[in-house]
């Protein structure tokens, strides 16, 4: 694979991760409209996924 191909793959990977982070942020906003028991169940799952995504983003080359 060429350097351009590698660069594009990293850009695409970063983009995909950032889109997923954005989706999770929207989900956090939407939780405000949910019942308390739904929020209590979903909030830890969303935060855990967000943490994994952020850790992955931190380890990608700039």
C-alpha positions in Angstrom: 0.0 0.0 0.0 1.3 3.5 -0.8 1.8 6.3 1.7 -1.2 8.1 0.2 -3.3 5.0 0.7 -2.1 4.7 4.4 -2.8 8.4 5.0 -6.3 8.1 3.5 -7.0 5.0 5.6 -6.0 6.9 8.8 -8.1 9.9 7.8 -11.1 7.7 7.1 -10.6 5.8 10.4 -10.4 9.1 12.3 -13.5 10.4 10.5 -15.5 7.3 11.2 -14.6 7.4 14.9 -15.5 11.1 15.2 -18.8 10.5 13.5 -19.5 7.8 16.1 -18.5 10.2 18.9 -21.0 12.7 17.5 -23.7 10.1 17.3 -23.1 9.2 21.0 -23.2 12.9 21.9 -26.6 13.1 20.2 -27.7 10.0 22.1 -26.7 11.7 25.4 -28.8 14.7 24.5 -31.7 12.4 23.6 -31.5 10.7 27.0 -32.9 13.8 28.6 -36.3 12.9 27.1 -36.2 9.3 28.4 -37.5 7.8 31.6 -35.1 7.7 34.6 -34.7 3.9 34.5 -33.8 4.1 30.8 -31.2 6.8 31.5 -29.8 4.8 34.4 -29.3 1.8 32.1 -28.1 3.6 28.9 -25.9 6.3 30.4 -23.0 4.0 31.6 -23.1 2.2 28.2 -22.8 5.4 26.3 -20.0 6.8 28.5 -18.1 3.5 28.2 -18.3 3.5 24.4 -17.4 7.2 24.3 -14.3 6.5 26.5 -13.2 3.7 24.2 -13.6 5.8 21.1 -11.7 8.7 22.6 -8.8 6.4 23.7 -8.7 5.0 20.1 -8.6 8.5 18.7 -5.8 9.5 21.1 -3.6 6.6 19.8 -4.1 7.4 16.1 -1.2 9.3 14.5 -2.0 13.0 14.0 
